Amino acid sequence: MKVHYEGTAVPASLANPDQHDKCDDRMRAIQASHLANTQENYSDIAYNFAVCPHGVAYEGRGLHRLTGANGNQVLNYGHYSVLAFLGNSGLTQPTDAQLAGICDVIDLCRSKGGAGSEVLGHKDGYATSCPGGPLYSWVHKGAVRPGGSVPTPPKNPPTTPSKPVGVRGSLGAWPGSPPVQYGRTNGSVQKLQLRLRSAVGATKARELNPNGATGYYGNETKAMVRYALRGHPETWDKGETSHDGLVGSKSWSVIDKL
């Protein structure tokens, strides 16, 4: 999960119990502003969920839908997003009800949406002040539910076998990136998949890899690599009649220029 705030002024009065009827309108206003943003070209409100000061969780894009809020495509693939109705002035301190609502969203995304155990602020991985000082402090203290319990961990946390597949070690074009691990979402693979989509074209990418940039290096991504490098025998291993679908620094150097 990535936790967000609005980043603009939010009236402090919104936290008053008799002001909850204004929260629906606020959610619709945020949606309208996103749809009017021609630069981002959002298809809908960018957040998966939002939580008002009274603890009510609003469904945005919802479960199993890619967020548009985390800063770039790789970050959007990596985390769900939840917005708190908080600002950089006015209402800046989350209420206990709001924190409990965010924890409810986290629990829902874990139990029904496949989310893992990580909870971060928007600024973790992207240059921004979001989600503001008070909310960010809460996140990095463990996102503890008011009353002392932490959000429920996933029932079956993913395991990461040590056997690397799909690439020859780590991708040399991205210094410091970890090697791709079987069954694990990995930012390096997501970058590769996004680049391959651009290289082979959106139509062919959907045909070869209909699941998109999941970060998992399986047969679909291997097929995309083979297709992209079919006309570049300089990247093939000796004795092969076509590219093997594995990615090393030489293969990436060609893919990156396609």
N, C-alpha and C positions, 0 to 999 in steps of 0.2 A: 504494500500500500504506500502511496505518496499522499501526504496531507498538505492541503492548500488553504490559503485565505484569499479574500477578495483583493487586497492590496490597494484599495481606495477607501474613502471615508464611508463608514457604516454608522448610522445614527445610534448613539448609546441607548436611546429610548427603545430600540428594537428588542432589547432584553426584557422589557417590562412584560409581565404576564398578560396584560390586556392588549398587547401589540402583536400577538401571534397571528392575527388575521392578516397582517401585512407580509408575512413570510412567504405565502403562496405567490403574491405579486412579485416579491423579490426574486424568487426562483424563475418566474416567467421573464422578468426583466433581464436576468443574466442570460437566459436562453436567447432572448431576442437580440441582445448585444453581440452574442457569438455568431448568430446567423447573419448579422449585419456586417461582420468583420470580413471584408473582401480580401484583405491581405492573407489571413489564415485560411479562408475558404472552408470554414467548419461545416460539416454536414448536419450538426445539431449542437446542443450544449456540449462543451468539451469534457465535463466531469462525469464520472460514473455515478457518483452520489453527492449529495450536499446535506449539511446538517444545520438547522437553525438554532438560535440560542435557547429555545425551549425543548431541545432534544429530539425534535422530529426529523427523521431522515427522509429526504426526497430522492426519488430515483431519477437520475439523468440518463446516461447511456445504459446503465444497469450492468448486470452480470454478463460475462462472456462477450463483452464488447470492448473494442480498443478505445482507450481514452485519447483525447487530443490535448491534454492539459500539461503534460510533464516536460515539455521543452523540445523534444525531437522524436523521431520515429523509434529509435532504439529505446529511449527512456519510456515511451508510451507502450511499447511491447512488454517492457519489464515489470510495470506496476499498474495496478488500478489507481484511480484518483478519487479522493474525497475532499470536498470543499466545506470549510466552516464559514458561516456568515459572520466574518470578523473583518476588520479593516486596519489600515495603518493610522487611523485616527477615529475618534468617537468610541465605538465598541471595539476594543482591542484585546480584552481579557476574556477567554472562553469561560462560559458558565459550566457548572458541574453537569447540568443536564446536557449541554452540548458535547462535553467530553464523553459522557456515557453514550450519547447517540453515535459519535464517531466510533467508539468501541463496538457498538451494535453493528455498524457497517462493516468493520473489520471482521467480526465474527461471521457475518453473513457471507462476505467474500471468501472466507476460508472454508466454511462448511458447504456452500453451494456454488462457489465460483472458482475453486481451484487455487486461491491465493495462498502463498507461503507465509512464513513467519515474520518476514521483514516489514517493519514500519519505519518510514523515513519522512523527512520533510522535503518539499519541492526543491529546496536549495541544495539538497544532497545529490550532487551530480549535475546541477544546472545553476548557472550564475544568476541568482535572484535573491531578493529579500524574503520571499515567500517561504514559510507561512507566518512570518512575523515572530518577534521575540518570545512572547508568552506561550504561544502554541508550539513553537519549535522547542522550547525548553521542556514542555510536557512530553513531546514525542521522544526526545533524547533521554528522558528519565524512564523510558520504557512504555510510554502510552498507557499508563496505569488507569484503570477504571476508577472513578471516584468511589471511595470505600476501600480501595487497596488491592483489588485483584487485577491481574494483567489480562489482556484479551486472550481468549481461548486459543491455544496452539492448534495447528492442523492435526487431524487424527492420524494421518499417514504422511508424515513429512517425507519429501523425496530423498532418496539415497543417491549417492554419486559413486558408481563403481570407478575404480582407478584406471580401467582400460580406456585409453584415448582412441577415438575413432574419427574418421572423416578428414583429418588433416595430418600433415607431417609436423608434429609438434605444435607449438603456438604459431600464430600467423605473424610472420616477421614484419609485415607492413604496419602492425599495430604494436609498438614496443610496450612490453609490460602486460600485454593481455594474456590471460591464462590459456592453457591448452584446452581444446574442446573435449568435454567429457560426455560419455554416453548417457543419454537421458537427462541432460541438464541444459537449461536455457543459458546461453552464453552470449554476451554482447558482441564478441568478435564474429560469431556466426551470423547474428542478426545484421551486422554491418555487411558481411559478405552477401547475405541473401538480398538485402536492399540494393546493393550494387549490381548483383546479377539481374535483378528485376529490371533495372535501368538498361543493362547491357543487352539482354535478350528481348526486351519489350514486354509490356504488361500482358498482352494476350498469350504469348508463349510462356511467360512466367506462371500465369494461372493454370495453363495446361500441364506444365511440368511439376509445379509446386503449388497446388491449390490451397494449401494451408497457410501460405504466406511466410513472413519473416518471424518464425516461432523461436529462432535461436537453437533449434535442434538440427543437428547435421545427420540426416537420414538419406534414404535412397532418392527422395525427391530433389534435395539440394545437390546430391551427387550427379543426378541427371542434368540439372541446370548447368553445373560446371562443365560437364562433358559437352553439352550443346554449345556453350559459350566459347569453348576452346577447340571446337572441332576443326577449325581452319588454322590452328596455330601449333603445328607439329614441333616447334621449338620447345614447347612446354611438356611434350610427351616423354615418358621414360623410354630408354633404348629398347627396341624390340616390340613396342606396342604399335598397334595400328590406329589407335585413337587415344584420347586422353583418359586417364584412369579415374577421374573425378575427385581425386585428392588434391588438397590445396596447400602448396608451399609458397615461399616468397616469390619464386619464378612465375608460378601460375597467377598469383595475385597481382604481380606487376603488370601482367598482360590484361587481366580482368579489369583492373583499375583504369586502364586507358581505353577500354572498349566504349 
